[in-house]
Amino acid sequence: MSTSNPTYKDYSFQNHSEVYKPLKQIFSNYGITYYLIGANARDVHLYKSGIKPIRATADIDFAIMVPDFVSYNALITELCTMGFSRVAEPYRIVYDKTNTILDLMPYGEIEEAYTVNFTERAVSLSVLGFKEVGEHIQHIDIPEEGYSLPVTPIEGMFILKLLAWNDKPSFRTKDLDDLSFLLKHAWDIYEEEAYTEHLEVFDDNQFNTQTAAAKIIGKKMGLILAENEILNQTISTILTEAIKDDGKAKNPELAVAQNLDISIEKAKNILTYLLAGINQNRV
């Protein structure tokens, strides 16, 4: 496996144990299903594979499954007795000691039509895909801290980040950069698994490691997308538009091309394999 010889201090979550511990306690007390999303989740996967992260972030994002706003607000209120403070955004709190920003993104019965509507400041959050990804949580051990973290799987990151970008294309290009970085290192992550669970990728006459890894990710995405046709159609449309041969370059393939230092044509080919993986087991 190719790595960048990183140390534990290279990862964004390495100084967050003081924040995670009270969260774990409260989530357990409330019986809440939760999982790490965003840049911290990305870095946990890179840490597991020994890959140096692209950039550090001080923010923490958790998806949390709650039944209603009464439960959600009670949870926030209790956290505010444990060293956290509210800020303007209704889904955000700050851990005072380290000034760490924490976003708690609610989903589940609290949502309506894949949207959570906060009355404060008339804020609406799209949570399409949170439920489905939340059924595929991956627990990753962090031996340096003596705990494990519930994290969105890499295929879940692809789903949620594509949706986040699609929701606000002008403001969420960093999500595409994150996905491109994962694609760049995907074979390092999946090579061993390819030889045991995805032997068909080696039958491709045009085999290369980047497209093979993309297809493996797509296959895994397909298992999640199959649980919700609206989710599946949304992701499939995003990728179909990105690989369309219409003479126009759009953000997904541009991000892949720039971050992998390859041509637009090769970037579209990688995304084509990603989509093919999604559709591989479709009836």
N, C-alpha and C positions, 0 to 999 in steps of 0.2 A: 504493500500500500504506500502510495506517495503522500508524504506529509511535509509540513513546513517546520517541524521540530518546535511546536508551540509549548509554552508552559501554562500551568493552570491560571496564572495571572493575566493571560492574554484574553480570557473569556469574560464577556459582559456580566455574567451571573456570579463571578467569583467572590464578590463582596456583598452579595444579597442574602446570605444565610440568615442574618439578623432580621430581615424583612419576611423571609419565607416562614420562619418558625411560628410567629403569631398567626399568620394566615392559615397555616396548616391546622393549628389548634382550633381556630374559629370555624373553618370549613368543616372540620370533623364534628364539632359541636352541633352545627346546623345540618349535618348530613348532606352536604352539598358536593355534587360532582363538579370538579374544576380541572382545568388544564392550561398549561402555559402556551401562549401564542406569541407572535411577533418576533422581534430580534433576539430576545432571550431564548426562545424555543429554537431558533435557527442555530444559535451558538451552542446550545446543549447538544444538538446533533453533530455539529462540527467537533465539539470536544470528544464525543464518544468515538469518532472516527480519527481523531488526532490531526485535524485540519485547522490551521490558523484562521481565525475569523476575519471577515472583510473590514469590519469597523466595530467600535464599541458603542454601547448605548447604556445610559443610566436608567432608562425607563423599564418598567415591568408591566406586562399585559397578561391577564388571566381571563379566560372565558369561564363563567360560573353559571350553573343551571339552577334557577330559582323559580318558584311558582308564581310570585306576585311581587308588587312593589312594597308591600308591608314587610315581607321577609327580607327583601333586598335592603331596604332602608334600616331595618333593625340590625342587619349585619354591618352596614357602614357605621351606624351609631356605636356599636360595640367595638369596632376597630378603632374608633376615635377615642376610646378609653385606654387604648393600648399603644399610644404613641403616634397615631396617625391623625391627620387633620383634613377637613374638607377644603375643596377649592371651588372655583366657579363652575367647572364642568361637573355635572351631576353623577357621572360614572367614575370620577377620578378622586383619589386621595393622595396625600403625601406623607411619607414616613419622616417625621420631624428631625430625628437624630442625624440622618444621612441625607435629608432633602431628596429622597428617592421618590419619583413619581410612579404611582401605581394605578393602572386602569383596570377596573373590574367590569368586564363586558357581560351583561346578563343575557341569558337565552332560556328557552324552555317555555313553560306555560305563561311566563310573563310577556312573551312576544305575541304579536298579532300580524298575520300576513308577513312573517319573516322580518318584522320590524319591532323595535322596542322604542316606545314613545315616552320620553320624560316630560312631565309638565313643566319642570323647572327649565327656563330659558328655551322652551319649545325645541328640545334636542331630540332628534330621531336617529337611531342606530340600525343599520341593516345587519341582521344576524343570519342571513341565509347561509346554510352550510354548517353552522355551529353545532347543531344537534347531531347531524350525521357524522361530522368529524369527531365529535365528543364520544361517539360509540367505538372509536378506534384509538383511544388514548394509549400512548406508549410510556411506560415508566422507565426512566433512565437513572441508574445509580451514579451518585457523585461521591465517591469514596473519600475525597479530601474533606468533605463536610459531614460525612456519615449519614446521608439521607438520599432519598430518590425523589425525582421530580416527575409529575404527570405532565406529559408534553404532547402537543399535536404531532402526529407522525409526519415525516417529510411530505408524503403525498397529500396530507391534510393541509400543510403549509402552502403547497401549490394551489390547492383549491381556494383557501381563504385569501391568499395574497392576490390571486387573479381576480377574485371578486372585489377585494378592496380597491385594486387599481381600476377595475371597470366601473366602480361606483363613483370614483373621483379621479379620472385619468390625469388631470392637470396637476394634482397634488400628491399622487401616490406612486410616482415613478420609482421611488426607492424600493417598493415591493417587487418591481420587475428586476431591479438590480440584485435583490436578494435571491430571487429564483434563478437568475442567470448564474450567480455565484455557485448555487447548489448544482446546477447543471454542469458547470465547469468541473466540479469535483465529484460528480455523481458516480463515476465508475470506481473511484476510491472507496466510496461508501457501499456500493452494491456488487463489486466484483466477486467476492466470495459467495454471496447469495445467488449470483447468476449461474455459477457452476453447479449449484444444488437444486435450484427451484425454477430457473428460467433458461434451460438449455436451448430452447427454440431460438433465442436471439443469435446463437452462433450459426444457425442455418442460413442466415441472410447472406446472399452473395456479395452484398456491399457492406458487410459488417465493419463497424468501427465502434469504439468504446463509447463515444458520446451519444450516438443514436441508440445503441443498445441500452445504455443506462436510462435514456429518456423513455424508451418503450417500457422498461421495468417500472419506472415511476408511474407512467400512464396506466399500466395494468393495475397497480395498487390504487390509483385514483379511481379507476372504474368500479372497484368494489364499493367505494363510498358513494360515488355518484349514482350507482344503481338503486340506491335507497330512496332517491327523490328525483323524479323526472324533471321538475323545474330546475333543480340544481344541475342536473346533467345537461340539460339544454343550454343553460346559461354558460357553463364552462365550455361546452362543445362549440357554441357560437363564437365565443372569444377566440378560441384557437383556430376555428375555421376561417374567421376574418383575418387572422394574423398570417395564415399561410396562403391566402388567396393570391393567385397570380394576376393581379390587376395593375401592376406597374406602380403601386403606391406602397411605401413602407410605413407600417404602423408601429406603435410603441413596443409591443411585445417582441417582435423580431428584431427591432432596432436595438433594444436593450441586450438581447442575447448576442447579437453581432458585435456590439461594442465591448461588452464585458468578456467575451470569449475571443475577441480579436479575430473574427472570421467574417466572411461575406454575408450579405443579406440572404443570398440563396442557401448557404449552408445553415444559417440560423433557421430559416423556414423549414429546412429538411429535418432539423432536430425537433422542431415543434410538430412536424408531420408525424414523426415517430411517437411523440408524446400522445398525440390524438389517436394514433393507431393502437397504442397500448390501451387507451381508455375503451376503445370500441372492440377490442379483441374478443372479449367474452360476452358481448351483447348478442341477444337472441334476435 
